[in-house]
Amino acid sequence: MRTSPRALLTGLAAGAGAVVALWLAQAAPSLRLDALFATFAHLSGLLAAYGILVMLLLMARVPALEHGVGADRLARLHALGGRYVLTLCLAHAALALCAYTAHTGTDLPAATAGLLSYPALAAAVAGTALLAAVGLSSARALRRRVRHETWRALHLPAYLGAALAFGHQLAGPDLAGGPFAAWLWTVLHTGVGVLLTWYRLIVPVRQALRHSLRIVEVRTEGPDVVSVVMQGLALDALRAEPGQFFRWRFLDRRLWRTALPFSLSAPPRNDTLRITVKVCGDHTRRMRRLRPGVRVLATGPFGAMTAHRRTRRKVLLLAGGVGITPMRALFESLPGGPGDLTLLYRAGSAHQLVLRDELEAIAAARGAALHYLLGPSDAPFDPLAPRALRNLVPDLPEHDVYLCGPPGMTRAAVSALKRAGVPAPRIHTERFAF
Ligand SMILES: Cc1cc2nc3c(=O)[nH]c(=O)nc-3n(C[C@H](O)[C@H](O)[C@H](O)COP(=O)(O)OP(=O)(O)OC[C@H]3O[C@@H](n4cnc5c(N)ncnc54)[C@H](O)[C@@H]3O)c2cc1C
């Protein structure tokens, strides 16, 4: 089963609507200042709690979401939603404090001390502080400065924050007043907890034990590019599709600490998986020195840029740089007859093209078109301009387009494709960054 982005957004909006309906059903109309503060504190609190649940669900790696919506889109939704959820948490705390101050007629410090004397509220404040710290650590300016692993580790307290905030939700009037609402709230939280535990902890361990993946070959494809071929047991059971990626942990002295995302650069076959990696930092540099025999833990598959997205007979695959990896796998495996498939491969120079022999063999065998778009990105002639694309693919608006490349190229290509007449829903992209 795959959840489409539209179905996900509709479901989330419906959930938010149900939360507002729950609040309306319990809210007692009053124009007293303390009651007004209290009722909006409840609304913001309920929405914040729902939002926390949604944030956790988006990151639970549920296959229906990962394969239907895509990991990059889920991560973007999570990042955007996180800001609103944090704002709602802080608004809830401020409104609750104002309500208590107005109700008791005390000053702010006394009201704060009064509220903190309730253990569930003190826990909720600690939870909110943890969530705020996690949110701050994701601020773009800070995120750029810390390593990916550090940033991931900084996210772990968010689970504790969510758990600490949960206790006081059941005590609030909206839920405590309605046994069904309290039961439903508990079921939803338990459900998301189970999904997180299952897909982020149990499934990876099961996959590691079942498939016993090992490196069988490390092949140099170019000056800074290597392919890593891995073999394991019962890999069919993974049901990995061309266009998808795994998170790979190489159990080598220098690499075991981190799981890195790489797309399959060939369709899975004969219990063999292959990735092709461009050196761009510390970990990818170390990958050049991997040797046959090293054990690999692979979690996945993830990603939605697969044949399921296709809506047209004709398909254009557009790759930039190392974005060729999922395109190479799709080029070989997407169903189609002669003339149905075109691959455009953008690179700075012929020297930077990888997997070239394979691409040319596939093009010849399938009667597919293959064009290399070479030259620096600041050259006067832009091969990705709408007119240039239409010259290469005259019936471009009739195509589905699969696109993978560096962020700048992807943005420019999406805009050019739209101007060349390809409707946005038929442009399928994947970003190599979360
Ligand atoms: C879905 C997906 C598929 C990818 N497929 C390929 C591929 O087929 N071939 C290829 O060469 N590259 C691919 N990448 C990019 C590759 O994952 C990064 O280049 C690599 O992780 C960088 O590691 P590094 O330590 O060498 O570089 P660094 O300099 O540490 O990181 C470079 C960039 O990679 C990001 N990154 C680092 N570690 C991780 C991580 N654990 N998880 C997510 N992002 C991380 C960082 O945010 C940074 O922006 C893919 C990325 C994604 C998200």
The ligand as an ORCA input file, in Angstrom:
! r2SCAN-3c Opt
* xyz 0 1
  C      17.697      9.641     -0.677
  C      19.174      9.865     -0.913
  C      19.815      9.095     -1.881
  C      21.170      9.307     -2.146
  N      21.789      8.550     -3.099
  C      23.084      8.771     -3.369
  C      23.768      7.991     -4.367
  O      23.188      7.106     -4.994
  N      25.085      8.258     -4.595
  C      25.748      9.253     -3.911
  O      26.939      9.452     -4.174
  N      25.140      9.998     -2.972
  C      23.836      9.782     -2.689
  N      23.217     10.524     -1.711
  C      23.991     11.553     -1.000
  C      24.826     10.867      0.092
  O      23.997     10.267      1.044
  C      25.688     11.910      0.798
  O      26.517     12.485     -0.173
  C      26.562     11.247      1.841
  O      25.785     10.763      2.900
  C      27.544     12.291      2.348
  O      28.318     11.739      3.359
  P      29.752     12.350      3.735
  O      29.965     12.143      5.153
  O      30.782     11.813      2.813
  O      29.625     13.888      3.412
  P      29.306     15.075      4.401
  O      30.152     16.212      3.956
  O      29.341     14.679      5.828
  O      27.799     15.375      4.023
  C      27.463     15.930      2.769
  C      25.958     16.094      2.728
  O      25.318     14.832      2.940
  C      24.373     14.919      4.014
  N      24.495     13.719      4.873
  C      25.600     13.321      5.540
  N      25.349     12.212      6.243
  C      24.049     11.918      6.021
  C      23.159     10.909      6.494
  N      23.566      9.976      7.358
  N      21.868     10.935      6.071
  C      21.440     11.879      5.214
  N      22.219     12.859      4.731
  C      23.490     12.881      5.133
  C      24.751     16.122      4.828
  O      23.605     16.754      5.351
  C      25.452     17.028      3.831
  O      24.531     17.913      3.246
  C      21.890     10.309     -1.433
  C      21.228     11.049     -0.441
  C      19.895     10.838     -0.187
  C      19.218     11.635      0.873
*
